[in-house]
Amino acid sequence: MVFPWARDWQLRADTVYLNHGSFGLAPQPVLEVHRKWQHALAGQPMDFFVRRYEPAWLEARDTLAAWLGGESDCVALLENATVAMNVVAQAFPLQSGDEVLVTDHEYGAVVRTWQAACSAAGARLVTAEIPWPLHDADEVVEAIFRAATERTRLIVFSHITSPSALILPAAAIAAEARKRGIAVCIDGPHAIAQLPLNLTELGCDFYTASCHKWLSAPIGSGFLYAAPKWHSRLLPLVTSWGRIPPTEPQRWWEWFVWRGTRDATALLTIPAAIEYLGERVGWDRFRQETHALAQQARERLLERWCGTCWTPDDPAWYGSLVTVPLPPGDAPSLQRRLWEHHGIEIPVIAPGSARWIRVSCHLYNDAADLDRLMIALERELNEESPHSWQLSTVPEDRDV
């Protein structure tokens, strides 16, 4: 099936792009809005920065906050989730002997951020091991809190994990943390658009995300959500005017509006991205159809290589992104060969001694992309271990 919106994306002709989860692509209607803002900046920067930028920033922020079910005063627009996570790490009050808890499925840059924060404070970074395979969301919650102690001050976890593509039970984790007086910071780049969100009901202390992934805004668009109790501690990593003079910043988010002269036009396209997926496509349809394609990828890969996934085949556990095991081997080499030999852009990861492939499915992907992936994997794995994996016949790429 080819989604009717696929024509709104302009991919390079030599590429099968199954890696929206790493670097997303914006559709043409959103890019047109971006180009208009860039043209306004380039054509008359004084008018853009002094008269137009701040009202547009506020409109984009308010639109995003309303869509996320959060108060506008609890949201600041930032370049990406990494910047937002570093703002939290800079502000969070750690002392010697405190502990920050992450999981063994956490994104590597997040782990590094909190390693640095813990090291500076004399605190300790603790890793909770999520069991494998999973059958019930309670297993995740129990695994995380088995690793928590009376010294745990903060739990940091991904709403949807990057390497394993698991949807973690964020609300249940946050609720248990509140009972224990532990703060929660959720890293949510993969959850934005893949999942319906209400940040007020979720009950976390911080939520960081990038809008350039599944929401498909241009790169350079993200946000930080912070519960009111933390507002007095939060400052940008780079201090500048905050608001356009002569306005003086009074509230926490105002420090994030003006952080020096820069091209922040990607932030102003967030309403266009929300409108595109929400109104032109429809949230339910987007989630259902991209999940169906991810489910097809999971089924085909498991059937061919007889693997076992982390979780049952259930949309409560994975959405438009799925990670599936492959026969063990050299993960970086396989990823490189899939690109160099077949034009397929897809991550192959190596958790421990295993090897897994992560398939992203967006509106520009279709079953033909999965056909090409299966053919390419068959050939490359045959080269690695021909007696174990070779099929009697392998169709040519042109037959797909």
C-alpha positions in Angstrom: 0.0 0.0 0.0 1.2 3.5 -0.9 -0.2 6.2 1.4 -1.8 9.0 -0.5 0.4 11.5 1.4 3.7 10.0 0.3 4.0 12.5 -2.6 4.3 15.3 0.1 7.8 14.0 0.9 10.7 14.4 -1.5 13.2 11.7 -0.8 16.4 11.1 -2.8 15.7 8.7 -5.6 18.6 6.4 -4.5 17.4 5.9 -1.0 15.0 3.6 0.9 14.6 5.6 4.1 13.6 3.4 7.0 15.2 5.6 9.6 12.7 8.4 10.4 13.4 7.6 14.1 16.9 9.0 13.9 16.4 12.0 11.6 12.9 12.8 10.5 11.8 14.3 7.2 9.4 17.2 6.9 6.6 17.1 4.2 6.5 19.8 1.6 3.5 21.7 3.1 5.5 22.2 6.3 8.7 23.0 4.4 6.9 25.7 2.5 6.0 27.4 5.8 9.6 27.0 6.9 10.8 28.6 3.7 8.5 31.6 4.1 9.9 32.2 7.6 13.5 31.9 6.3 12.7 34.3 3.5 11.3 36.8 6.0 14.5 36.5 8.1 16.8 36.8 5.1 14.8 39.6 3.4 14.4 41.9 6.4 16.1 40.7 9.6 15.2 43.8 11.7 11.5 43.4 10.9 11.7 39.6 11.6 13.5 39.7 14.9 12.1 42.9 16.4 8.5 42.7 15.2 7.5 39.3 14.0 9.7 36.7 15.8 8.4 36.9 19.4 4.6 36.9 18.5 5.3 33.9 16.2 7.3 32.1 18.9 4.5 32.6 21.4 1.8 31.4 18.9 3.9 28.3 18.1 4.5 27.6 21.8 0.8 28.1 22.7 -0.3 25.8 19.9 2.1 23.1 20.9 1.2 23.3 24.6 -2.6 23.1 23.8 -2.0 20.0 21.6 0.1 18.4 24.4 -2.5 19.1 27.1 -0.1 21.3 29.0 -0.3 24.9 30.3 1.5 27.4 28.0 3.5 28.7 31.0 4.9 25.2 31.5 6.4 25.0 28.0 9.5 26.6 26.4 10.6 26.0 22.8 14.1 24.7 22.3 16.2 23.3 19.4 15.8 19.7 20.4 15.5 17.2 23.2 19.2 17.2 23.9 19.2 20.9 24.7 16.1 20.5 26.8 17.6 17.6 28.7 20.8 19.6 29.4 18.7 22.5 30.8 17.1 20.0 33.2 20.5 18.5 34.1 21.9 22.0 34.8 19.1 23.0 37.0 18.3 19.8 38.9 19.5 20.0 42.6 21.9 17.0 43.0 24.1 16.7 46.0 26.9 14.3 46.9 25.5 10.8 47.5 22.3 11.4 45.5 21.3 9.0 42.8 19.8 9.4 39.3 18.1 6.3 37.9 18.0 5.4 34.2 17.2 2.2 32.4 19.4 0.0 30.3 17.3 1.0 27.2 18.1 4.7 27.6 19.5 6.8 24.7 23.2 7.1 24.9 23.3 11.0 24.8 20.9 11.1 27.7 23.1 8.8 29.7 26.1 10.9 29.0 24.3 14.1 30.1 23.4 12.6 33.4 26.8 11.0 33.9 28.3 14.5 33.6 25.7 16.0 36.0 26.2 13.3 38.6 30.0 13.5 38.3 29.9 17.3 38.9 27.7 16.9 42.0 29.4 13.8 43.4 26.2 11.9 42.8 25.8 8.4 41.3 24.1 7.3 38.1 22.3 3.9 38.6 21.0 1.7 35.8 17.8 -0.4 36.1 17.8 -3.5 34.0 14.5 -4.1 32.1 13.8 -7.9 31.9 13.6 -9.7 28.6 11.2 -10.7 27.1 8.3 -8.5 28.5 4.8 -9.7 29.0 3.2 -7.0 31.2 3.8 -3.3 31.8 4.0 -4.0 35.6 7.3 -5.8 34.9 8.9 -2.5 33.7 7.6 -0.6 36.7 8.9 -3.2 39.1 12.3 -3.4 37.4 12.8 0.3 37.7 11.8 0.6 41.3 13.8 -2.4 42.4 16.8 -0.3 41.5 15.5 2.8 43.3 16.7 3.6 46.9 16.2 6.2 49.5 19.0 8.2 47.7 17.2 8.2 44.4 16.3 11.9 43.5 15.4 11.6 39.9 14.3 8.9 37.4 15.1 9.6 33.7 13.5 7.3 31.1 12.4 7.4 27.5 8.7 7.3 26.8 9.5 5.3 23.7 13.0 3.8 23.9 15.4 4.6 21.1 17.3 1.3 20.6 14.5 -1.1 21.4 11.5 0.9 20.3 9.5 0.0 23.5 6.6 2.1 24.7 7.3 2.3 28.4 4.4 2.8 30.9 5.2 6.4 31.6 2.0 7.3 33.6 2.5 4.2 35.9 6.2 5.0 36.4 5.4 8.7 37.2 2.6 7.7 39.6 4.9 5.4 41.6 7.6 7.9 41.7 5.3 10.6 43.1 4.3 8.2 45.9 8.0 7.9 46.8 8.8 11.6 46.4 11.1 11.0 43.4 11.2 13.5 40.5 10.6 12.2 36.9 12.2 13.4 33.7 10.8 11.8 30.5 12.7 11.9 27.2 10.0 11.9 24.6 11.3 12.5 21.1 9.8 9.3 19.7 6.4 9.7 21.5 5.5 13.0 19.9 2.9 12.1 17.3 3.3 8.3 17.8 1.3 8.5 21.0 -1.6 10.7 22.2 -0.2 12.8 25.1 -1.6 14.9 27.9 1.3 16.2 29.9 -0.8 17.5 32.7 -2.4 14.1 33.3 0.9 12.3 32.8 2.2 14.0 36.0 5.9 14.1 35.2 8.2 16.9 36.4 10.0 17.4 33.1 9.3 16.2 29.5 11.9 16.8 26.8 11.3 16.2 23.1 12.2 17.0 19.5 9.5 17.8 17.0 11.7 16.8 14.0 11.0 13.1 14.5 7.5 11.7 14.2 5.8 15.1 14.1 7.9 15.9 11.1 8.7 19.5 11.7 12.1 20.7 10.4 15.3 19.9 12.3 15.8 22.5 15.0 12.4 22.3 16.7 11.8 20.9 20.1 10.6 21.8 23.6 10.9 21.5 27.4 7.9 21.0 29.6 8.4 21.7 33.3 6.0 21.4 36.2 5.4 24.7 38.0 7.5 23.7 41.1 10.7 23.7 39.0 10.2 27.0 37.1 12.3 29.1 39.5 15.4 26.9 38.8 15.3 26.7 35.0 17.6 28.9 32.9 18.9 28.5 29.3 22.3 27.1 28.7 23.2 30.5 27.0 22.0 33.6 28.8 20.9 36.5 26.6 18.1 39.1 26.6 15.3 36.5 27.1 12.6 38.9 25.8 13.1 41.5 23.1 14.1 44.8 25.0 12.7 46.8 26.6 10.6 43.8 27.9 12.3 42.2 30.9 11.9 38.4 31.5 9.7 37.6 34.5 8.7 34.0 34.0 11.0 31.1 33.4 10.1 30.5 29.8 10.7 34.1 28.9 14.5 33.5 29.3 14.2 31.0 26.4 12.6 33.3 23.8 15.7 35.3 22.8 19.0 33.4 23.3 21.2 35.4 20.9 20.9 36.0 17.1 20.2 32.6 15.5 18.0 31.0 12.9 15.0 29.8 15.0 12.6 29.6 12.1 12.1 25.8 12.5 10.4 26.5 15.8 7.8 28.6 14.1 6.7 25.7 11.8 5.5 23.5 14.7 1.8 24.6 14.2 2.1 23.7 10.5 3.4 20.2 11.4 0.6 19.7 13.9 -2.0 20.8 11.4 -0.5 18.6 8.6 -0.6 15.3 10.6 -3.7 16.2 12.7 -6.0 17.6 10.0 -4.8 16.6 6.6 -4.0 13.0 7.6 -5.7 12.6 11.0 -4.0 11.4 14.2 -5.8 8.0 14.4 -5.2 7.2 10.8 -1.5 8.2 11.0 -0.9 6.0 14.0 -3.0 3.0 12.8 -1.5 2.9 9.3 2.2 3.4 10.3 1.8 0.9 13.1 0.3 -1.6 10.6 3.4 -1.2 8.4 5.7 -1.6 11.4 3.7 -4.7 12.4 4.2 -6.1 8.9 8.0 -5.5 9.2 8.1 -7.3 12.5 6.1 -10.3 11.2 8.2 -10.7 8.1 11.5 -10.4 9.9 10.5 -12.8 12.7 9.1 -15.3 10.3 12.3 -15.4 8.2 14.9 -15.4 11.0 12.9 -17.0 13.8 13.7 -14.4 16.4 11.9 -13.3 19.6 10.9 -9.7 20.2 11.0 -7.9 23.5 7.2 -7.8 23.8 3.9 -9.3 22.6 2.6 -8.1 19.2 0.5 -5.3 20.7 0.2 -1.6 19.8 0.5 -0.9 23.6 4.2 -1.9 23.3 5.2 -0.4 19.9 3.9 2.1 17.4 5.4 3.3 14.1 8.9 2.1 15.1 9.9 -1.5 15.8 13.1 -3.3 16.7 13.5 -6.9 15.6 16.3 -9.5 16.2 18.6 -10.7 13.4 21.2 -13.5 13.5 24.2 -12.4 15.5 27.1 -10.7 13.7 28.8 -7.4 13.0 26.1 -4.8 13.4 28.0 -1.7 12.1 29.2 -3.7 9.0 25.7 -4.8 8.1 24.3 -1.3 8.5 27.0 0.0 6.2 26.5 -2.7 3.6 22.7 -2.1 3.5 23.4 1.5 2.6 26.4 1.0 0.3 25.0 -2.0 -1.6 21.3 -1.4 -1.5 20.6 2.2 -0.7 18.7 1.3 2.4 19.1 3.7 5.4 18.3 1.8 8.5 20.0 1.3 11.9 21.4 -2.1 13.0 22.3 -2.2 16.7 24.2 -4.6 18.9 22.8 -4.8 22.5 25.3 -7.1 24.1 26.1 -10.1 21.9 22.9 -9.8 19.9 22.1 -7.9 16.7 18.8 -6.1 16.1 17.4 -4.0 13.3 15.2 -1.0 13.9 12.5 -0.2 11.3 10.8 3.2 11.1 7.5 3.5 9.2 6.2 6.9 8.2 3.7 8.1 5.6 6.3 7.9 2.8 7.1 4.3 3.4 5.2 1.3 2.0 5.4 -2.5 1.6 7.7 -2.2 -1.4 10.3 -0.6 1.0 10.0 -3.7 3.2 10.4 -6.0 0.2 13.7 -4.3 -0.7 14.8 -4.6 2.9 14.1 -8.3 3.0 15.9 -8.9 -0.2 18.9 -6.9 0.9 19.1 -8.6 4.3 18.8 -12.0 2.7 21.8 -11.3 0.4 23.9 -9.7 3.1 23.3 -12.4 5.7 23.9 -15.1 3.0 27.3 -13.5 2.5 28.0 -13.8 6.2 26.7 -17.3 6.7 25.6 -18.8 3.4 24.8 -22.3 4.7 22.6 -21.1 7.5 20.5 -18.4 5.8 20.5 -18.9 2.0 17.2 -19.2 0.3 16.8 -21.3 -2.8 16.1 -18.3 -4.9 16.5 -14.6 -4.3 14.5 -12.2 -6.5 16.3 -9.3 -8.1 15.7 -5.8 -6.8 14.1 -4.9 -10.1 11.4 -7.5 -9.6 10.1 -5.8 -6.5 
